[in-house]
């Protein structure tokens, strides 16, 4: 498998995991009554969004 193909696969896996994390965190925020848990989940959600943006940048690099 070429390096480019490995990067595409890695990017795809990152995307899938980021979506799963985002889904779980959103559900945690909506269902939790604990303020500390909500705050930590929102921070983690922000990090998940950052990972998604980094993943998009990898895709742009691979497409050039």
BAFI-34292 format. One line per 3 residues: number of its first residue (from 1); their letters; for each residue x, y, z of C-alpha. Coordinates in steps of 0.5 Angstrom, whole numbers, always signed. Each point is the difference from the previous one (the first is absolute). Layout:
// BAFI-34292
NUM) A) X,Y,Z  ...
END
This chain:
// BAFI-34292
1) XXX) +0,+0,+0  +3,+7,-2  +1,+5,+5
4) XXX) -5,+5,-3  -5,-6,+1  +2,-1,+7
7) XXX) -2,+7,+1  -6,+0,-3  -2,-6,+4
10) XXX) +2,+4,+6  -4,+6,-2  -6,-4,+0
13) XXX) +1,-4,+6  +1,+7,+4  -6,+3,-3
16) XXX) -5,-6,+2  +3,+0,+7  -1,+8,+0
19) XXX) -7,-1,-2  -1,-5,+6  +3,+4,+5
22) XXX) -4,+6,-2  -7,-4,+0  +2,-3,+7
25) XXX) +2,+7,+3  -6,+3,-3  -4,-5,+4
28) XXX) +4,+0,+6  -2,+8,+0  -7,-1,-1
31) XXX) -1,-5,+5  +4,+2,+6  -2,+4,+5
34) XXX) +7,+1,+3  +3,+7,-1  +7,-3,+0
37) XXX) -1,-6,-5  -4,+5,-5  +6,+5,+0
40) XXX) +5,-6,-1  -4,-3,-5  +0,+7,-4
43) XXX) +7,+1,+1  +1,-7,-3  -5,+2,-6
46) XXX) +4,+6,-1  +6,-5,-1  -3,-5,-4
49) XXX) -2,+6,-5  +7,+2,+0  +2,-7,-2
52) XXX) -5,+0,-6  +3,+7,-2  +7,-3,+0
55) XXX) -3,-6,-4  -3,+4,-5  +7,+3,-1
58) XXX) +3,-6,-1  -5,-2,-6  +2,+7,-3
61) XXX) +7,-2,+0  -1,-7,-3  -4,+3,-5
64) X) +5,+4,-3
END
